[in-house]
């Protein structure tokens, strides 16, 4: 499964911004994988924090081996020590256990969260220990398929924006100007900015 967008989003962005239009023409359609299981995606995002992509793949694979399916119940059944043994700090294992407890006791209502506006989703998810605004925004894209997410906290998105517009610095006010320009299809813009973060032209 990939993030779904098409002519409506592309035509809006191309109409609003000539440089983005040129980038879209050059890069074509971008396939961004989705993680429809919000809880499993949340746990994977906690694991991924502050470690390399290679290390994250290894740790996540070990966690799946330990738990089988990653659900609030399977996480709650495992000890923090067993989760830590997958290759993470005890603090991070505690964050994972805390997320499972919140899902089980109802303080994090995963079934209701999909119905909430973006800002409320961010507020609920980032209230969990170990989950910040950036993680919540990534879940809005990868699990909830929200159409207008452009993350100030994402360094690659900021770098892509600087590459696209040839800016040496990117103050928050300038970033917000582009966010308004891309709206209501900021997520599609994010896909292209991520791709552009690796390019210097």
N, C-alpha and C positions, 0 to 999 in steps of 0.2 A: 504494500500500500504506500502511495506517495501523496504528498500535499497536492490538492487539486486546484488548478487555476487555468484560465483560458483567455479567450479573446477580450472579454469584458475588462479583466484586470490589466492585461497587456496594453490594450488600446487606451485605457485611462492613463497609465503611467507614461506611455509614449506621447500622448497628447499634452501632458502636464510638464514634461521635462525632456528636452532634446538630447541631453547627454545620456540619460537613462534609456531613451529610445534607441540610441546607437549601441549601447551595451546589450540591450535585449536582442537586437538584430544580430549582433556578433555572437552572443552566447547561446541563443536559441532557448528551447524549453529546458527547465532544470527539474530534475527528479529529487525531491526531498523526502526521505523515508519517514513514515509515520509510526507512532507507538500508541495504538488506540487504548491499551490498558493503562489507565492513568496511574494506578498505584505502582505497577511494575516500572513504569517510566519514571515516576518520582524516585523510587529506590535506585534505579540506574543513574539518575542525575546526581543523587547524593554520593554514590560510589565514585562517579566521574570527577568530582570536584578536586582540583589541585593535584591531579596525577596525569601522567601521559596517556595518550589514546591507547597505546599498547598495553600499559599496566591496567587501564580500566577494562579492556576486553578480557584480560586474564582474571581479574578479580570478579567481574560480573559472571564469567563462565563458572568460576568456583562456587559462587553464590547460588547459581541455578543448580549445580550438582548437589549442593548441600540441601537446598529447600525443595527441589523439584519445581513446582510452580510457585512464582513469587506472588503471594497474597498476604493480606494482613494476618490471616490465621497461621500460615506456615512460618512467617517471620516471628510471630508471637511465641510459637512452639519451640523455636531455636533459642539457645542461650546467646547472650552477647559475646561470650568467649568464642563460641563456635562461629559466629558471624565475623568476629575479628580475625579468626584463623583463616578466613578466605583471603586475607592480605591487606587489611585496612587497620586504621587506628581504632582504639577502643572508643574514642570520642565519636568517630563516624559510625561505628556499630551501634552506639547509643542513639544517634540520630535516627538510624533505620528502625530500631526497636520503638523509638518514640513515635515515629510515623505510623507504625502498625498499631500501637496502642490507641492513637488518636482516631484511626479509622475504625477500630473495634468499639471504642467507647462512644463514638458518634460526634466527638468534637471536630472531627474532619469528616464531613458527609460527602463521600466521593460521588454518590449517585445524584446528589443535589447540585454539586459544584458545576456540572456541565450546563446547568440552566442559568448560572449567574453571569452578570456582566463581567467583562475582563478585569476591571479594577477590584471587584469583589473576590474574584478567583485569586488574584495576586495577594490580596489582604489575607485570605484564608490560608493559602499555601505557605506564604512567608511568615505566618505566625508559628509555624513549626520550627523547632530547633534544627539548625543545619540547612534550612531552606531560605534562600534570599529571593529578592525580586527577580534577578536574572533567571534563576532556576524556574520560578513560576512563569515567567514570560516564555521560556523555551517549552514548557509543558502546554501553554496556551497554543503554541504553534504545532508541536509534534503530536499531542494527544487530543486536543480539543479543536484543532483546525480553525482557529480564530483568524479572520481575514486581515486584521489591522494591527499587527504587532511589529513594532520597530524598537529594538531594545538599546537604550542609551548605555546600559551596562555591558553590552557585548562589544569587546574590543575589535573583533573581526568586522563587525558591521561598521563601526566608526572608521576603521582602516579602509574598508571598501569605499566608503563615502569620500574619504580624503583622496583616494586614488582616482575616483570617478571625476571629482570636481577640481582636482589638483590643489587641494588645500594643504598647507603645512601644519595648520592647527585647526581644531574643530571645537569652538566654544559651544556650550549647551544651546545658546540662542540660535546659532546657525543650524545645529542638528534639528531643533524643533521646527525651524522654517521648512526643512526638507520633509519632516514628518507630516506637517500639514499639507504639503504639496502632494505627497504620495497617498494620503488618506482618501478613501477608506480601504486602500489595498496595500497597507504597509508591509504585510507579511510577504506578498509577492515581491515587493521591493527588497525586502530582507534577503530573499533567495539570491537575487542578483548581486547585492552588496557583499554577501558571503563569498560568492564566486570572484568578485572583483578585488576582494581583500588579498588575493594571492597574486595579483597582477600589478604592474607598475605603469602600464600604458593606459 
